[in-house]
Amino acid sequence: MWRPQTKEAVLREVRIREWRSQVAQKFARFLHRIGKALVQGTLAILGWLRWQAGKTAQEVEVSQLLSQKYDKLLQLGELTYALFCSGNRSWTALEPLCEEIASVDKKLEQVKTARLHVLTGQEELLEQQPTINIAESR
C-alpha cells in the first residue's frame, strides 16, 4: 500500500539510490582492474614459461651435440691408438672422423651463439580478452 511521503523522505531515498549506484560502479571498476591485473600477470608468467622452455630446449640441444662430440673424440682416440699399434702412420684414415668432429663443433658453436627466439603471442591474447563492464550489463 502506497503512503504519501515527505519531501525529506523522497530526497533521502534518492540519495540512497545514487549512493548505491556509485558503489556499484566503483565495485565494477575495482573488479575490472583486478581482472586486468590477473590477465597481465598470467600473460607475464606465460611469457616467462615460454622463454624458460626455449632456454631448456637450447640446453638440451647443446648437451646432445656435446655428447656426439665426445663420442667421436673417443672413436678418434681408439682409431689413432689402433693405427699406432699397427705401425700405420697414415692420417688419411683419421681425416673423415676429424671432419665430423669439426662439423659438430660448428653446429655446437652456432647453437651456443644463437639468439633465443620466443614467440609470446601476448598481443593476440590481449585482443581476444573479453572486456566486462558490469555497469552496462544492467
Phi and psi in degrees as GROMACS dihedral restraints (atoms count N, CA, C in turn):
[ dihedral_restraints ]
;  ai    aj    ak    al  type     phi  dphi    fc
    3     4     5     6     1   -85.7    20    10
    4     5     6     7     1   134.3    20    10
    6     7     8     9     1  -117.6    20    10
    7     8     9    10     1   144.9    20    10
    9    10    11    12     1   -66.6    20    10
   10    11    12    13     1   137.7    20    10
   12    13    14    15     1  -115.5    20    10
   13    14    15    16     1   155.8    20    10
   15    16    17    18     1   -79.6    20    10
   16    17    18    19     1   166.9    20    10
   18    19    20    21     1   -62.2    20    10
   19    20    21    22     1   -40.0    20    10
   21    22    23    24     1   -63.6    20    10
   22    23    24    25     1   -39.5    20    10
   24    25    26    27     1   -66.8    20    10
   25    26    27    28     1   -39.8    20    10
   27    28    29    30     1   -66.0    20    10
   28    29    30    31     1   -44.3    20    10
   30    31    32    33     1   -64.6    20    10
   31    32    33    34     1   -38.3    20    10
   33    34    35    36     1   -62.7    20    10
   34    35    36    37     1   -42.2    20    10
   36    37    38    39     1   -64.3    20    10
   37    38    39    40     1   -38.2    20    10
   39    40    41    42     1   -64.5    20    10
   40    41    42    43     1   -44.3    20    10
   42    43    44    45     1   -63.1    20    10
   43    44    45    46     1   -39.7    20    10
   45    46    47    48     1   -63.0    20    10
   46    47    48    49     1   -43.8    20    10
   48    49    50    51     1   -65.7    20    10
   49    50    51    52     1   -40.0    20    10
   51    52    53    54     1   -64.6    20    10
   52    53    54    55     1   -42.8    20    10
   54    55    56    57     1   -61.8    20    10
   55    56    57    58     1   -43.0    20    10
   57    58    59    60     1   -61.7    20    10
   58    59    60    61     1   -40.5    20    10
   60    61    62    63     1   -64.5    20    10
   61    62    63    64     1   -42.7    20    10
   63    64    65    66     1   -64.6    20    10
   64    65    66    67     1   -41.0    20    10
   66    67    68    69     1   -63.2    20    10
   67    68    69    70     1   -42.3    20    10
   69    70    71    72     1   -63.2    20    10
   70    71    72    73     1   -41.2    20    10
   72    73    74    75     1   -67.2    20    10
   73    74    75    76     1   -41.5    20    10
   75    76    77    78     1   -63.6    20    10
   76    77    78    79     1   -41.4    20    10
   78    79    80    81     1   -64.7    20    10
   79    80    81    82     1   -40.1    20    10
   81    82    83    84     1   -64.0    20    10
   82    83    84    85     1   -42.5    20    10
   84    85    86    87     1   -64.4    20    10
   85    86    87    88     1   -39.3    20    10
   87    88    89    90     1   -61.7    20    10
   88    89    90    91     1   -47.1    20    10
   90    91    92    93     1   -62.7    20    10
   91    92    93    94     1   -38.0    20    10
   93    94    95    96     1   -64.0    20    10
   94    95    96    97     1   -43.6    20    10
   96    97    98    99     1   -63.4    20    10
   97    98    99   100     1   -42.0    20    10
   99   100   101   102     1   -63.2    20    10
  100   101   102   103     1   -44.7    20    10
  102   103   104   105     1   -61.2    20    10
  103   104   105   106     1   -42.6    20    10
  105   106   107   108     1   -64.4    20    10
  106   107   108   109     1   -42.2    20    10
  108   109   110   111     1   -64.6    20    10
  109   110   111   112     1   -39.5    20    10
  111   112   113   114     1   -63.5    20    10
  112   113   114   115     1   -43.2    20    10
  114   115   116   117     1   -64.2    20    10
  115   116   117   118     1   -44.6    20    10
  117   118   119   120     1   -64.6    20    10
  118   119   120   121     1   -40.5    20    10
  120   121   122   123     1   -63.7    20    10
  121   122   123   124     1   -41.5    20    10
  123   124   125   126     1   -64.0    20    10
  124   125   126   127     1   -41.4    20    10
  126   127   128   129     1   -65.2    20    10
  127   128   129   130     1   -37.9    20    10
  129   130   131   132     1   -64.6    20    10
  130   131   132   133     1   -42.2    20    10
  132   133   134   135     1   -65.2    20    10
  133   134   135   136     1   -41.9    20    10
  135   136   137   138     1   -62.4    20    10
  136   137   138   139     1   -41.1    20    10
  138   139   140   141     1   -62.3    20    10
  139   140   141   142     1   -42.5    20    10
  141   142   143   144     1   -65.1    20    10
  142   143   144   145     1   -41.2    20    10
  144   145   146   147     1   -64.1    20    10
  145   146   147   148     1   -39.7    20    10
  147   148   149   150     1   -64.2    20    10
  148   149   150   151     1   -41.9    20    10
  150   151   152   153     1   -63.1    20    10
  151   152   153   154     1   -44.1    20    10
  153   154   155   156     1   -62.2    20    10
  154   155   156   157     1   -40.2    20    10
  156   157   158   159     1   -65.3    20    10
  157   158   159   160     1   -41.2    20    10
  159   160   161   162     1   -64.4    20    10
  160   161   162   163     1   -41.2    20    10
  162   163   164   165     1   -64.2    20    10
  163   164   165   166     1   -42.6    20    10
  165   166   167   168     1   -64.3    20    10
  166   167   168   169     1   -40.7    20    10
  168   169   170   171     1   -62.6    20    10
  169   170   171   172     1   -40.3    20    10
  171   172   173   174     1   -65.1    20    10
  172   173   174   175     1   -41.6    20    10
  174   175   176   177     1   -64.4    20    10
  175   176   177   178     1   -37.4    20    10
  177   178   179   180     1   -64.4    20    10
  178   179   180   181     1   -42.4    20    10
  180   181   182   183     1   -63.7    20    10
  181   182   183   184     1   -40.5    20    10
  183   184   185   186     1   -62.7    20    10
  184   185   186   187     1   -42.9    20    10
  186   187   188   189     1   -62.7    20    10
  187   188   189   190     1   -40.8    20    10
  189   190   191   192     1   -63.9    20    10
  190   191   192   193     1   -43.2    20    10
  192   193   194   195     1   -66.5    20    10
  193   194   195   196     1   -39.2    20    10
  195   196   197   198     1   -63.8    20    10
  196   197   198   199     1   -38.8    20    10
  198   199   200   201     1   -62.9    20    10
  199   200   201   202     1   -43.7    20    10
  201   202   203   204     1   -61.1    20    10
  202   203   204   205     1   -42.8    20    10
  204   205   206   207     1   -62.3    20    10
  205   206   207   208     1   -46.3    20    10
  207   208   209   210     1   -67.2    20    10
  208   209   210   211     1   -34.7    20    10
  210   211   212   213     1   -63.0    20    10
  211   212   213   214     1   -43.1    20    10
  213   214   215   216     1   -69.7    20    10
  214   215   216   217     1   -35.8    20    10
  216   217   218   219     1   -65.3    20    10
  217   218   219   220     1   -37.0    20    10
  219   220   221   222     1   -64.1    20    10
  220   221   222   223     1   -43.6    20    10
  222   223   224   225     1   -61.7    20    10
  223   224   225   226     1   -41.3    20    10
  225   226   227   228     1   -61.9    20    10
  226   227   228   229     1   -43.8    20    10
  228   229   230   231     1   -63.5    20    10
  229   230   231   232     1   -42.8    20    10
  231   232   233   234     1   -64.5    20    10
  232   233   234   235     1   -42.4    20    10
  234   235   236   237     1   -66.3    20    10
  235   236   237   238     1   -41.1    20    10
  237   238   239   240     1   -62.5    20    10
  238   239   240   241     1   -43.7    20    10
  240   241   242   243     1   -66.1    20    10
  241   242   243   244     1   -38.9    20    10
  243   244   245   246     1   -63.6    20    10
  244   245   246   247     1   -41.0    20    10
  246   247   248   249     1   -65.8    20    10
  247   248   249   250     1   -39.8    20    10
  249   250   251   252     1   -63.3    20    10
  250   251   252   253     1   -43.3    20    10
  252   253   254   255     1   -67.0    20    10
  253   254   255   256     1   -32.7    20    10
  255   256   257   258     1   -80.8    20    10
  256   257   258   259     1   -10.5    20    10
  258   259   260   261     1    87.5    20    10
  259   260   261   262     1     1.1    20    10
  261   262   263   264     1   -83.9    20    10
  262   263   264   265     1   120.3    20    10
  264   265   266   267     1  -106.0    20    10
  265   266   267   268     1    27.9    20    10
  267   268   269   270     1   -85.4    20    10
  268   269   270   271     1   131.2    20    10
  270   271   272   273     1   -87.3    20    10
  271   272   273   274     1   -11.2    20    10
  273   274   275   276     1   -62.2    20    10
  274   275   276   277     1   -30.7    20    10
  276   277   278   279     1   -73.6    20    10
  277   278   279   280     1   -22.8    20    10
  279   280   281   282     1   -91.7    20    10
  280   281   282   283     1   -19.6    20    10
  282   283   284   285     1   -58.5    20    10
  283   284   285   286     1   -47.1    20    10
  285   286   287   288     1   -60.4    20    10
  286   287   288   289     1   -39.2    20    10
  288   289   290   291     1   -68.1    20    10
  289   290   291   292     1   -38.1    20    10
  291   292   293   294     1   -65.4    20    10
  292   293   294   295     1   -38.2    20    10
  294   295   296   297     1   -65.5    20    10
  295   296   297   298     1   -39.6    20    10
  297   298   299   300     1   -62.6    20    10
  298   299   300   301     1   -41.3    20    10
  300   301   302   303     1   -64.8    20    10
  301   302   303   304     1   -39.6    20    10
  303   304   305   306     1   -64.1    20    10
  304   305   306   307     1   -39.6    20    10
  306   307   308   309     1   -68.0    20    10
  307   308   309   310     1   -37.6    20    10
  309   310   311   312     1   -65.5    20    10
  310   311   312   313     1   -38.0    20    10
  312   313   314   315     1   -62.0    20    10
  313   314   315   316     1   -41.7    20    10
  315   316   317   318     1   -62.7    20    10
  316   317   318   319     1   -46.0    20    10
  318   319   320   321     1   -61.3    20    10
  319   320   321   322     1   -41.4    20    10
  321   322   323   324     1   -62.9    20    10
  322   323   324   325     1   -43.2    20    10
  324   325   326   327     1   -65.6    20    10
  325   326   327   328     1   -39.6    20    10
  327   328   329   330     1   -62.9    20    10
  328   329   330   331     1   -42.8    20    10
  330   331   332   333     1   -68.1    20    10
  331   332   333   334     1   -39.9    20    10
  333   334   335   336     1   -66.9    20    10
  334   335   336   337     1   -37.1    20    10
  336   337   338   339     1   -91.3    20    10
  337   338   339   340     1    -7.5    20    10
  339   340   341   342     1   -66.0    20    10
  340   341   342   343     1   139.2    20    10
  342   343   344   345     1   -77.5    20    10
  343   344   345   346     1   137.8    20    10
  345   346   347   348     1   -79.2    20    10
  346   347   348   349     1   115.6    20    10
  348   349   350   351     1  -103.1    20    10
  349   350   351   352     1   118.6    20    10
  351   352   353   354     1  -120.4    20    10
  352   353   354   355     1   121.5    20    10
  354   355   356   357     1   -85.4    20    10
  355   356   357   358     1   116.3    20    10
  357   358   359   360     1   -85.5    20    10
  358   359   360   361     1   -45.8    20    10
  360   361   362   363     1    71.0    20    10
  361   362   363   364     1    17.4    20    10
  363   364   365   366     1   -66.8    20    10
  364   365   366   367     1   -34.8    20    10
  366   367   368   369     1   -62.6    20    10
  367   368   369   370     1   -40.6    20    10
  369   370   371   372     1   -65.2    20    10
  370   371   372   373     1   -40.8    20    10
  372   373   374   375     1   -66.5    20    10
  373   374   375   376     1   -37.7    20    10
  375   376   377   378     1   -66.4    20    10
  376   377   378   379     1   -36.6    20    10
  378   379   380   381     1   -69.5    20    10
  379   380   381   382     1   -31.3    20    10
  381   382   383   384     1   -81.9    20    10
  382   383   384   385     1   -13.2    20    10
  384   385   386   387     1   -68.1    20    10
  385   386   387   388     1   124.2    20    10
  387   388   389   390     1   -76.9    20    10
  388   389   390   391     1   141.3    20    10
  390   391   392   393     1   -99.2    20    10
  391   392   393   394     1   133.4    20    10
  393   394   395   396     1  -114.5    20    10
  394   395   396   397     1   124.8    20    10
  396   397   398   399     1  -120.6    20    10
  397   398   399   400     1   106.5    20    10
  399   400   401   402     1   -68.1    20    10
  400   401   402   403     1   -35.9    20    10
  402   403   404   405     1   -62.5    20    10
  403   404   405   406     1   -34.3    20    10
  405   406   407   408     1   -81.1    20    10
  406   407   408   409     1   -19.8    20    10
  408   409   410   411     1   -81.2    20    10
  409   410   411   412     1     0.4    20    10
